[in-house]
Amino acid sequence: MPLDTAIDALDASKVAVGLPVGARVVAAMSGGVDSTVTAALLKRAGYEVVGVTLQLYDHGKAAKKAGACCAGQDIRDARAAAEAIGAPHYVLDYESRFRQEVIEDFADAYLRGETPIPCIRCNQTVKFRDLLDVARELGAEALATGHYVRREVGPNGPELHRAADPSRDQSYFLFATTREQLAYLRFPLGGLPKSEVRGVAADLGLAVADKPDSQDICFVPEGKYSTLIDKLRPDAAGAGEIVHLDGRVLGTHPGVTRFTVGQRRGLNVAVGDPLFVVRIEPEARRVIVGPREALLTRSLTLKETNWLGDQPTIEDAAAMGLPALARVRSTRDPVPVRLAMLDGVPAVVFDAPEEGVSPGQACVLYAADRPSRVLGGGFIAGTTAVASTLDQ
């Protein structure tokens, strides 16, 4: 089907990006179906599209891994897609930046006893910081990506909202997008379901129409993150004890990087009742375990915060006890909370105890009276358990 016919079938209002026809727009093209359709939509709408692909890593196996991105075959797919829609295409070698900002940070976070989210770090650094600079250097008026989120202009400027398709929403991974970045970014797919996006790709005859989606940790060969950490930090972690909350030593472990808060499997200890990782003490090389109720959290503190709400800062919102909705895992629904200041830093207090809150994960905040709107959030610095004897 011709490009015009295929894209005319879409509701034009869903993909409008609020720029004058003919404006230059850089499209971030990873080689997947979402970024390819994004570039095609922009081209059809009359924009001058420039495709840019970041080469972020290539372990050798990366090009062969199903669902990988930003390496090997994906770059070739992006180049072919740009040629198919008639857009110039550039490949930028960001391997060293990606290694320093994302992969090294990923390894260090596990050594601190945290559970990192490299996708957020990637968006926060090489994509929404460095790539934005490249787009501006190319004279573009906007940078467009294939993320499933919506950008809406509110009374106080651009706002970030959840995608129209809840099953594809990526707002959790984009909470760190700053106000300045949001003013420059565009997300043409935010109002579309994934099925419609794949349908457009198929109608256009694009080779990536049935390509699998990229995986969360794309740079980890075969999904074994501990293998990567051991390679990057061979002397940093060693064997230690598995200790019950009541002080009993239940066994030993090969390294704290093998564990995350909330984990049940792989402990290789037994006391008759199910045990879960409650916290990790990396300096002492101890893994603390306990019953499921020990995972219940009443509050958490935040670090590396970003604020997109109507108040000037997250500290202002916390000082007024702003009610909100919070998501502490990408797979969970947001739950009611209120913001507060604890020990001089922004914090989140849950209306009802939340289970398995892990330092290093993101806590993303949404407006209580408008649940689609992203208020910002931060990375979880610490937690307070429901029982005072379990304070962390």
Helices and strands as residue ranges (DSSP letters): H 3-8, G 12-14, E 24-28, H 33-44, E 48-55, G 62-64, H 73-85, E 89-93, H 95-98, I 99-103, H 104-111, H 118-122, I 123-130, H 131-137, E 142-144, E 149-154, E 157-162, G 166-168, G 171-174, H 179-184, E 185-186, H 194-203, G 221-223, H 225-232, E 240-244, E 249-253, G 256-258, E 276-281, E 286-290, G 292-295, E 296-307, H 314-319, E 323-327, E 335-342, E 345-355, E 362-367, E 370-385, G 388-390
